[in-house]
Amino acid sequence: MSLSVLLLALHNLFSFLIRLAALAVLPVRHSPPTAMAWLLIVFFWPLPGAALYLLMGSTRLPRARKIRHEKAMRLLRRIQDKPRRVDPTPFPPVLPDHAERFARLGQKLGKWPVVAGNRMEFIHSAAGLFEKLAEDIDGAEHHVDLLYYIFAADRVTRPLLESLKRAAARKVECRLLLDALGSKAFLKKHAHSLQDAGVQVVEALPLGRLFRRNRVTARYDLRNHRKLAVIDGRVGYMGSHNAIDPTYGGKAKGIAWHDLTLRLEGPIVSQLEGVFLEDWFVETEELPPGRRNGIFDSPKGDFLLQAVPSGPAYATENFQRLVLAALFEARERVIITTPYLIPDDGLLQAMEVAVLNGARVDLIVPEKVDQRLVGNAAEAYTPRLLEIGVNLFRYQPGILHAKTMTVDGRLAFFGSSNFDIRSFSLNFELNLILYRRSETSSLLEIQEAYLAHSRPLGMEEWNRLPLWEKGFMGMAKLLSPIL
Protein backbone atom coordinates (compact mmCIF):
# COMPACT_ATOMS: atom_id res chain seq x y z
CA MET A 1 0.00 0.00 0.00
CA SER A 2 1.45 3.34 -1.02
CA LEU A 3 1.85 6.19 1.47
CA SER A 4 -0.72 8.35 -0.32
CA VAL A 5 -3.34 5.59 -0.17
CA LEU A 6 -2.60 5.03 3.54
CA LEU A 7 -2.93 8.74 4.31
CA LEU A 8 -6.20 8.91 2.40
CA ALA A 9 -7.54 5.91 4.30
CA LEU A 10 -6.55 7.45 7.64
CA HIS A 11 -8.14 10.75 6.64
CA ASN A 12 -11.39 9.02 5.74
CA LEU A 13 -11.33 6.99 8.96
CA PHE A 14 -10.75 10.06 11.14
CA SER A 15 -13.42 11.98 9.24
CA PHE A 16 -15.92 9.17 9.81
CA LEU A 17 -15.07 8.95 13.52
CA ILE A 18 -15.36 12.74 13.93
CA ARG A 19 -18.79 12.76 12.27
CA LEU A 20 -19.91 9.85 14.45
CA ALA A 21 -18.67 11.58 17.61
CA ALA A 22 -20.39 14.81 16.56
CA LEU A 23 -23.72 13.00 16.22
CA ALA A 24 -23.28 11.52 19.69
CA VAL A 25 -22.10 14.67 21.48
CA LEU A 26 -23.50 17.83 19.86
CA PRO A 27 -27.27 17.17 20.17
CA VAL A 28 -26.79 16.38 23.87
CA ARG A 29 -24.67 19.45 24.73
CA HIS A 30 -26.45 22.11 22.69
CA SER A 31 -29.87 23.35 21.68
CA PRO A 32 -31.19 21.90 18.40
CA PRO A 33 -30.35 25.02 16.29
CA THR A 34 -26.81 25.25 17.69
CA ALA A 35 -26.25 21.52 17.30
CA MET A 36 -27.44 21.66 13.68
CA ALA A 37 -25.08 24.55 12.90
CA TRP A 38 -22.08 22.66 14.30
CA LEU A 39 -23.12 19.40 12.61
CA LEU A 40 -23.29 21.25 9.30
CA ILE A 41 -19.71 22.47 9.74
CA VAL A 42 -18.36 19.13 10.97
CA PHE A 43 -20.04 17.07 8.25
CA PHE A 44 -18.71 19.30 5.46
CA TRP A 45 -15.24 19.87 6.97
CA PRO A 46 -14.62 17.17 9.59
CA LEU A 47 -11.04 17.95 10.62
CA PRO A 48 -11.18 21.78 10.50
CA GLY A 49 -14.69 21.67 11.96
CA ALA A 50 -13.57 19.54 14.91
CA ALA A 51 -10.65 21.88 15.57
CA LEU A 52 -12.97 24.90 15.42
CA TYR A 53 -15.38 23.24 17.84
CA LEU A 54 -12.59 22.54 20.33
CA LEU A 55 -11.63 26.21 20.11
CA MET A 56 -15.08 27.79 20.15
CA GLY A 57 -17.67 25.11 20.80
CA SER A 58 -18.33 25.28 24.52
CA THR A 59 -20.39 28.16 25.90
CA ARG A 60 -19.56 27.22 29.48
CA LEU A 61 -16.97 29.06 31.52
CA PRO A 62 -14.03 27.06 32.85
CA ARG A 63 -14.64 25.89 36.41
CA ALA A 64 -11.90 28.09 37.90
CA ARG A 65 -13.42 31.19 36.33
CA LYS A 66 -16.93 30.29 37.51
CA ILE A 67 -15.61 29.90 41.06
CA ARG A 68 -14.08 33.38 40.86
CA HIS A 69 -17.39 34.87 39.70
CA GLU A 70 -19.24 33.20 42.57
CA LYS A 71 -16.66 34.42 45.08
CA ALA A 72 -16.85 37.96 43.67
CA MET A 73 -20.65 37.97 43.98
CA ARG A 74 -20.42 36.86 47.63
CA LEU A 75 -17.92 39.61 48.42
CA LEU A 76 -20.07 42.24 46.72
CA ARG A 77 -23.15 41.09 48.63
CA ARG A 78 -21.23 41.64 51.85
CA ILE A 79 -20.31 45.14 50.70
CA GLN A 80 -23.97 45.84 49.88
CA ASP A 81 -25.03 44.69 53.36
CA LYS A 82 -22.60 47.01 55.17
CA PRO A 83 -23.66 50.51 56.29
CA ARG A 84 -23.32 53.15 53.59
CA ARG A 85 -21.38 56.36 53.99
CA VAL A 86 -24.70 58.14 53.46
CA ASP A 87 -28.27 57.07 54.07
CA PRO A 88 -29.28 54.65 51.32
CA THR A 89 -32.16 55.42 49.00
CA PRO A 90 -35.26 53.68 50.38
CA PHE A 91 -35.99 50.35 48.69
CA PRO A 92 -38.34 49.43 47.29
CA PRO A 93 -38.84 52.82 45.62
CA VAL A 94 -42.31 53.88 44.56
CA LEU A 95 -42.90 52.00 41.31
CA PRO A 96 -45.74 52.33 38.82
CA ASP A 97 -48.23 49.44 38.95
CA HIS A 98 -46.97 47.95 35.70
CA ALA A 99 -43.37 47.88 36.94
CA GLU A 100 -43.51 46.12 40.31
CA ARG A 101 -43.59 42.55 38.99
CA PHE A 102 -41.07 43.36 36.31
CA ALA A 103 -38.69 44.94 38.83
CA ARG A 104 -38.78 41.79 40.96
CA LEU A 105 -38.02 39.70 37.88
CA GLY A 106 -35.14 42.03 36.99
CA GLN A 107 -33.65 41.62 40.46
CA LYS A 108 -34.00 37.83 40.38
CA LEU A 109 -32.29 37.62 37.00
CA GLY A 110 -29.74 40.42 37.33
CA LYS A 111 -29.09 40.49 41.12
CA TRP A 112 -29.47 44.28 41.44
CA PRO A 113 -32.59 46.10 42.75
CA VAL A 114 -34.35 49.13 41.36
CA VAL A 115 -32.93 52.32 42.88
CA ALA A 116 -34.41 55.81 42.96
CA GLY A 117 -32.70 59.19 43.16
CA ASN A 118 -30.72 59.08 39.92
CA ARG A 119 -29.80 61.67 37.32
CA MET A 120 -29.07 60.72 33.69
CA GLU A 121 -27.95 62.39 30.48
CA PHE A 122 -27.66 60.82 27.01
CA ILE A 123 -24.51 61.53 25.00
CA HIS A 124 -24.39 60.86 21.24
CA SER A 125 -20.99 62.11 20.08
CA ALA A 126 -17.89 60.01 20.74
CA ALA A 127 -15.74 63.13 20.89
CA GLY A 128 -18.17 64.78 23.30
CA LEU A 129 -18.33 61.64 25.42
CA PHE A 130 -14.60 61.27 25.91
CA GLU A 131 -14.11 64.98 26.53
CA LYS A 132 -16.78 64.86 29.24
CA LEU A 133 -15.35 61.65 30.69
CA ALA A 134 -11.88 63.23 30.73
CA GLU A 135 -13.34 66.24 32.54
CA ASP A 136 -14.86 63.98 35.21
CA ILE A 137 -11.59 62.07 35.56
CA ASP A 138 -9.75 65.36 36.04
CA GLY A 139 -12.04 65.93 39.03
CA ALA A 140 -11.44 62.45 40.49
CA GLU A 141 -10.14 62.31 44.06
CA HIS A 142 -10.03 58.60 44.90
CA HIS A 143 -10.50 56.15 42.01
CA VAL A 144 -11.30 55.75 38.33
CA ASP A 145 -12.60 52.42 36.98
CA LEU A 146 -12.92 51.83 33.22
CA LEU A 147 -14.09 48.70 31.39
CA TYR A 148 -14.22 48.59 27.59
CA TYR A 149 -14.52 45.96 24.89
CA ILE A 150 -12.57 48.01 22.33
CA PHE A 151 -10.06 50.63 23.47
CA ALA A 152 -7.81 52.52 21.07
CA ALA A 153 -5.27 55.32 21.09
CA ASP A 154 -6.48 57.84 18.51
CA ARG A 155 -7.52 61.48 18.13
CA VAL A 156 -10.90 60.91 19.81
CA THR A 157 -9.63 59.02 22.85
CA ARG A 158 -6.53 61.20 23.38
CA PRO A 159 -8.27 63.43 26.00
CA LEU A 160 -9.27 60.30 27.91
CA LEU A 161 -5.77 58.83 27.85
CA GLU A 162 -4.17 62.07 28.99
CA SER A 163 -6.69 62.51 31.80
CA LEU A 164 -5.90 59.01 33.09
CA LYS A 165 -2.21 59.87 33.22
CA ARG A 166 -2.94 63.11 35.06
CA ALA A 167 -5.15 61.30 37.56
CA ALA A 168 -2.51 58.66 38.23
CA ALA A 169 0.05 61.43 38.78
CA ARG A 170 -2.28 62.82 41.50
CA LYS A 171 -2.22 59.38 43.18
CA VAL A 172 -5.77 58.61 42.12
CA GLU A 173 -6.23 54.84 41.75
CA CYS A 174 -6.83 54.23 38.03
CA ARG A 175 -7.93 50.82 36.78
CA LEU A 176 -8.46 49.95 33.13
CA LEU A 177 -9.98 46.56 32.29
CA LEU A 178 -9.94 45.74 28.57
CA ASP A 179 -11.21 42.76 26.64
CA ALA A 180 -8.21 40.76 25.48
CA LEU A 181 -9.54 40.28 21.95
CA GLY A 182 -11.40 43.54 21.28
CA SER A 183 -8.51 45.65 22.63
CA LYS A 184 -5.69 43.36 21.51
CA ALA A 185 -3.89 46.04 19.48
CA PHE A 186 -4.02 48.61 22.29
CA LEU A 187 -2.84 46.12 24.89
CA LYS A 188 0.11 45.20 22.72
CA LYS A 189 1.18 48.65 21.54
CA HIS A 190 -0.06 51.30 23.98
CA ALA A 191 -0.90 49.81 27.39
CA HIS A 192 2.69 50.17 28.59
CA SER A 193 2.54 53.98 28.38
CA LEU A 194 -0.42 54.03 30.77
CA GLN A 195 1.20 51.48 33.05
CA ASP A 196 4.37 53.58 33.17
CA ALA A 197 2.20 56.51 34.28
CA GLY A 198 0.73 54.46 37.14
CA VAL A 199 -2.51 53.20 35.58
CA GLN A 200 -3.33 49.54 36.28
CA VAL A 201 -4.17 47.85 32.95
CA VAL A 202 -5.60 44.32 33.02
CA GLU A 203 -6.86 42.00 30.28
CA ALA A 204 -10.40 40.66 30.55
CA LEU A 205 -10.86 37.06 29.40
CA PRO A 206 -7.19 36.68 28.40
CA LEU A 207 -6.29 34.64 25.37
CA GLY A 208 -3.83 31.80 25.83
CA ARG A 209 -3.16 28.19 25.14
CA LEU A 210 -6.31 26.23 24.33
CA PHE A 211 -6.15 23.75 27.20
CA ARG A 212 -5.12 26.14 30.00
CA ARG A 213 -8.70 26.07 31.22
CA ASN A 214 -7.98 28.09 34.34
CA ARG A 215 -6.72 31.00 32.24
CA VAL A 216 -8.82 31.18 29.09
CA THR A 217 -12.45 31.01 28.26
CA ALA A 218 -13.98 27.87 26.85
CA ARG A 219 -14.24 29.61 23.48
CA TYR A 220 -12.11 32.46 22.20
CA ASP A 221 -15.06 34.52 21.01
CA LEU A 222 -16.75 34.51 24.42
CA ARG A 223 -15.94 38.11 25.26
CA ASN A 224 -16.51 40.94 27.72
CA HIS A 225 -18.60 43.34 25.63
CA ARG A 226 -19.35 45.84 28.42
CA LYS A 227 -18.58 49.55 28.20
CA LEU A 228 -18.60 51.41 31.49
CA ALA A 229 -16.76 53.97 33.59
CA VAL A 230 -17.02 54.92 37.27
CA ILE A 231 -15.36 57.96 38.89
CA ASP A 232 -15.15 58.08 42.71
CA GLY A 233 -18.38 56.08 42.96
CA ARG A 234 -20.31 59.28 42.18
CA VAL A 235 -20.38 59.48 38.36
CA GLY A 236 -20.88 56.59 35.96
CA TYR A 237 -21.03 56.02 32.22
CA MET A 238 -22.48 53.07 30.31
CA GLY A 239 -23.84 52.38 26.85
CA SER A 240 -22.71 51.28 23.41
CA HIS A 241 -19.67 53.50 22.70
CA ASN A 242 -16.36 51.72 22.42
CA ALA A 243 -13.34 53.88 23.23
CA ILE A 244 -12.34 54.50 19.62
CA ASP A 245 -12.78 56.95 16.75
CA PRO A 246 -16.36 56.37 15.45
CA THR A 247 -15.00 55.56 11.98
CA TYR A 248 -12.98 52.72 13.59
CA GLY A 249 -9.94 53.88 11.67
CA GLY A 250 -11.77 53.83 8.35
CA LYS A 251 -12.79 50.19 8.79
CA ALA A 252 -16.01 50.75 6.84
CA LYS A 253 -14.62 53.21 4.24
CA GLY A 254 -15.39 56.37 6.17
CA ILE A 255 -18.79 55.33 7.46
CA ALA A 256 -19.21 56.27 11.11
CA TRP A 257 -20.69 54.26 13.95
CA HIS A 258 -23.61 56.02 15.66
CA ASP A 259 -23.68 55.20 19.37
CA LEU A 260 -25.34 56.26 22.59
CA THR A 261 -24.04 56.48 26.17
CA LEU A 262 -25.62 57.51 29.47
CA ARG A 263 -23.85 59.70 32.01
CA LEU A 264 -25.24 58.79 35.42
CA GLU A 265 -25.22 60.14 38.96
CA GLY A 266 -26.85 58.68 42.05
CA PRO A 267 -27.25 55.23 43.59
CA ILE A 268 -27.24 53.49 40.19
CA VAL A 269 -23.51 54.28 39.98
CA SER A 270 -22.89 51.84 42.83
CA GLN A 271 -24.40 49.08 40.68
CA LEU A 272 -22.09 49.96 37.79
CA GLU A 273 -19.19 49.91 40.23
CA GLY A 274 -20.31 46.51 41.48
CA VAL A 275 -20.28 45.14 37.92
CA PHE A 276 -16.77 46.49 37.38
CA LEU A 277 -15.50 45.11 40.70
CA GLU A 278 -16.85 41.65 39.91
CA ASP A 279 -15.03 41.60 36.56
CA TRP A 280 -11.88 43.04 38.14
CA PHE A 281 -11.88 40.40 40.88
CA VAL A 282 -12.36 37.57 38.37
CA GLU A 283 -9.23 38.67 36.49
CA THR A 284 -7.03 39.68 39.45
CA GLU A 285 -8.55 37.91 42.50
CA GLU A 286 -8.33 41.28 44.26
CA LEU A 287 -10.83 43.85 45.43
CA PRO A 288 -9.48 47.40 45.76
CA PRO A 289 -9.04 47.90 49.53
CA GLY A 290 -10.93 51.19 49.69
CA ARG A 291 -14.14 49.55 48.46
CA ARG A 292 -14.63 47.09 51.31
CA ASN A 293 -16.38 49.62 53.57
CA GLY A 294 -19.40 50.05 51.34
CA ILE A 295 -19.99 51.53 47.91
CA PHE A 296 -20.95 55.20 47.90
CA ASP A 297 -24.49 56.05 46.88
CA SER A 298 -26.28 59.37 47.25
CA PRO A 299 -29.54 60.62 45.69
CA LYS A 300 -28.88 63.06 42.83
CA GLY A 301 -32.16 63.13 40.91
CA ASP A 302 -35.54 61.43 40.67
CA PHE A 303 -35.11 58.68 38.06
CA LEU A 304 -35.78 54.97 38.75
CA LEU A 305 -33.11 52.71 37.24
CA GLN A 306 -31.95 49.10 37.53
CA ALA A 307 -28.74 47.52 36.23
CA VAL A 308 -28.88 44.10 34.58
CA PRO A 309 -25.47 42.51 33.97
CA SER A 310 -25.61 39.37 31.85
CA GLY A 311 -23.30 36.74 30.45
CA PRO A 312 -22.11 33.14 30.80
CA ALA A 313 -21.62 33.57 34.56
CA TYR A 314 -25.41 33.62 34.91
CA ALA A 315 -27.43 30.41 34.89
CA THR A 316 -29.79 31.50 32.12
CA GLU A 317 -29.87 34.04 29.30
CA ASN A 318 -31.19 36.52 31.85
CA PHE A 319 -31.37 39.65 29.68
CA GLN A 320 -33.16 37.78 26.90
CA ARG A 321 -35.78 36.62 29.40
CA LEU A 322 -36.43 40.22 30.42
CA VAL A 323 -36.79 41.25 26.77
CA LEU A 324 -39.25 38.41 26.15
CA ALA A 325 -41.25 39.30 29.26
CA ALA A 326 -41.50 42.93 28.11
CA LEU A 327 -42.63 41.92 24.62
CA PHE A 328 -45.35 39.68 26.05
CA GLU A 329 -46.67 42.69 28.02
CA ALA A 330 -46.59 45.14 25.08
CA ARG A 331 -49.94 46.54 23.98
CA GLU A 332 -49.23 49.80 22.14
CA ARG A 333 -45.79 50.19 20.58
CA VAL A 334 -42.34 48.64 20.69
CA ILE A 335 -39.25 50.26 19.12
CA ILE A 336 -35.97 48.33 18.95
CA THR A 337 -32.65 49.58 17.60
CA THR A 338 -29.75 47.18 17.17
CA PRO A 339 -26.84 46.79 14.75
CA TYR A 340 -27.32 43.02 14.60
CA LEU A 341 -30.62 41.16 14.89
CA ILE A 342 -30.18 37.39 14.79
CA PRO A 343 -33.24 36.19 16.72
CA ASP A 344 -33.93 32.72 18.02
CA ASP A 345 -37.43 31.21 17.93
CA GLY A 346 -38.26 32.63 21.35
CA LEU A 347 -37.59 36.24 20.33
CA LEU A 348 -39.48 35.82 17.05
CA GLN A 349 -42.47 34.36 18.86
CA ALA A 350 -42.43 37.15 21.46
CA MET A 351 -42.43 39.78 18.71
CA GLU A 352 -45.34 37.98 17.05
CA VAL A 353 -47.27 37.89 20.33
CA ALA A 354 -46.70 41.64 20.75
CA VAL A 355 -48.14 42.25 17.26
CA LEU A 356 -51.09 39.92 17.93
CA ASN A 357 -51.78 41.83 21.15
CA GLY A 358 -52.16 45.02 19.11
CA ALA A 359 -48.72 46.57 19.50
CA ARG A 360 -46.88 48.18 16.63
CA VAL A 361 -43.34 46.75 16.55
CA ASP A 362 -40.73 48.89 14.78
CA LEU A 363 -37.26 47.44 14.28
CA ILE A 364 -34.43 49.77 13.19
CA VAL A 365 -31.20 48.26 11.88
CA PRO A 366 -28.38 49.89 9.89
CA GLU A 367 -28.39 49.90 6.09
CA LYS A 368 -24.77 48.75 6.12
CA VAL A 369 -22.99 46.46 8.57
CA ASP A 370 -19.32 45.85 9.25
CA GLN A 371 -19.49 42.04 9.40
CA ARG A 372 -20.68 40.52 6.15
CA LEU A 373 -21.43 36.99 7.38
CA VAL A 374 -23.36 38.26 10.40
CA GLY A 375 -25.13 40.80 8.22
CA ASN A 376 -26.22 38.14 5.75
CA ALA A 377 -27.46 35.90 8.55
CA ALA A 378 -29.53 38.80 9.90
CA GLU A 379 -30.87 39.61 6.41
CA ALA A 380 -32.16 36.05 6.09
CA TYR A 381 -34.71 36.73 8.84
CA THR A 382 -36.30 39.58 6.85
CA PRO A 383 -39.23 37.62 5.34
CA ARG A 384 -40.09 35.98 8.67
CA LEU A 385 -40.08 39.32 10.50
CA LEU A 386 -42.26 40.93 7.85
CA GLU A 387 -44.67 37.98 7.86
CA ILE A 388 -45.31 38.24 11.61
CA GLY A 389 -46.03 41.97 11.26
CA VAL A 390 -42.79 43.64 12.34
CA ASN A 391 -42.08 46.98 10.62
CA LEU A 392 -38.47 46.96 9.39
CA PHE A 393 -36.45 50.14 8.89
CA ARG A 394 -32.91 50.67 7.57
CA TYR A 395 -30.94 53.50 9.20
CA GLN A 396 -29.18 55.55 6.50
CA PRO A 397 -26.54 57.96 7.91
CA GLY A 398 -24.11 55.31 9.19
CA ILE A 399 -23.83 52.13 11.23
CA LEU A 400 -26.43 52.45 13.97
CA HIS A 401 -24.72 50.82 16.95
CA ALA A 402 -27.07 52.00 19.74
CA LYS A 403 -28.88 49.16 21.48
CA THR A 404 -32.28 50.34 22.73
CA MET A 405 -35.81 49.08 23.29
CA THR A 406 -38.88 50.98 24.47
CA VAL A 407 -42.21 49.33 25.31
CA ASP A 408 -45.44 51.34 25.32
CA GLY A 409 -43.43 54.46 26.17
CA ARG A 410 -43.19 53.45 29.85
CA LEU A 411 -40.49 50.77 29.99
CA ALA A 412 -37.11 50.72 28.28
CA PHE A 413 -33.85 48.82 27.98
CA PHE A 414 -30.56 50.49 27.17
CA GLY A 415 -26.97 49.28 27.14
CA SER A 416 -24.34 47.19 25.40
CA SER A 417 -26.37 44.14 24.36
CA ASN A 418 -27.36 43.54 20.77
CA PHE A 419 -30.60 41.69 20.16
CA ASP A 420 -28.93 38.54 18.93
CA ILE A 421 -27.90 35.11 20.14
CA ARG A 422 -24.31 36.19 20.79
CA SER A 423 -25.21 39.03 23.16
CA PHE A 424 -27.95 37.04 24.87
CA SER A 425 -25.85 33.91 25.47
CA LEU A 426 -22.13 34.40 24.90
CA ASN A 427 -20.96 37.91 25.77
CA PHE A 428 -20.72 39.65 29.11
CA GLU A 429 -23.07 42.63 28.73
CA LEU A 430 -24.52 45.45 30.83
CA ASN A 431 -27.96 47.01 30.37
CA LEU A 432 -30.21 49.35 32.31
CA ILE A 433 -33.97 49.16 32.77
CA LEU A 434 -35.85 52.48 32.75
CA TYR A 435 -39.23 52.24 34.47
CA ARG A 436 -41.35 55.37 33.95
CA ARG A 437 -42.33 57.71 31.16
CA SER A 438 -40.16 60.40 32.75
CA GLU A 439 -37.12 58.16 32.12
CA THR A 440 -38.15 56.67 28.79
CA SER A 441 -39.36 59.88 27.09
CA SER A 442 -35.86 61.11 26.21
CA LEU A 443 -34.89 57.70 24.83
CA LEU A 444 -38.11 57.54 22.83
CA GLU A 445 -37.29 60.92 21.27
CA ILE A 446 -33.88 59.58 20.24
CA GLN A 447 -35.49 56.50 18.68
CA GLU A 448 -37.93 58.69 16.76
CA ALA A 449 -34.96 60.66 15.40
CA TYR A 450 -33.39 57.38 14.26
CA LEU A 451 -36.67 56.51 12.52
CA ALA A 452 -36.71 59.87 10.77
CA HIS A 453 -33.35 59.00 9.20
CA SER A 454 -34.39 55.48 8.18
CA ARG A 455 -36.21 54.00 5.22
CA PRO A 456 -38.86 51.26 5.42
CA LEU A 457 -38.11 47.79 4.06
CA GLY A 458 -40.95 45.76 2.53
CA MET A 459 -41.46 42.31 1.11
CA GLU A 460 -41.29 43.67 -2.44
CA GLU A 461 -37.65 44.64 -1.94
CA TRP A 462 -36.85 41.20 -0.53
CA ASN A 463 -38.56 39.48 -3.47
CA ARG A 464 -36.41 41.46 -5.93
CA LEU A 465 -33.16 40.08 -4.51
CA PRO A 466 -31.41 37.60 -6.83
CA LEU A 467 -31.69 33.92 -5.95
CA TRP A 468 -27.93 33.52 -5.41
CA GLU A 469 -27.95 36.32 -2.83
CA LYS A 470 -30.86 34.75 -0.95
CA GLY A 471 -29.00 31.44 -1.07
CA PHE A 472 -25.91 32.97 0.52
CA MET A 473 -28.09 34.54 3.22
CA GLY A 474 -29.75 31.19 3.83
CA MET A 475 -26.39 29.48 4.34
CA ALA A 476 -25.33 32.22 6.75
CA LYS A 477 -28.63 31.78 8.62
CA LEU A 478 -27.84 28.11 9.21
CA LEU A 479 -24.74 29.24 11.10
CA SER A 480 -26.52 32.02 13.02
CA PRO A 481 -26.68 30.13 16.37
CA ILE A 482 -22.87 30.18 16.58
CA LEU A 483 -22.07 33.56 14.99
ABEGO torsion letter per residue (X at the ends): XBAAAAAAAAAAAAAAAAAAAAAAAAAAABBAAAAAAAAAAAAABAAAAAAAAAAAABABBBAAAAAAAAAAAAAAAAAAABBBABBBBBOBBBBBAAAAAAAAAAAAAAGBBBBBGBBBBBBABAAAAAAAAAAAAAABAABBBBBBABBBBBAAAAAAAAAAAAAAAAGBBBBBBBBAAAAAAAAAAAAAAAAAAGBBBBBBGBBBBAABAAABBABAABBBABBBBBBGGABBBBEABBBBBAAGGGAAGGBBBBBBBBBBBEAAAAAAAAAAAAAAAAAAGBBBAAAAAEBBBBBABABBBBBBBBEAABABBAAAAAAAAAAAABAABBBBBBABBBBBAAAAAAAAAAAAAGBBBBBBBBABBABAAAAAAAAAAAAAAAAAGBBBBBBAABBBABBBBBBGGABBBBEABBBBAAAAAABBBBBBBBABAAAAAAAAAAAAAAAAABBBBBAAAAAABBAAAAAAAAAAAAAAAAX
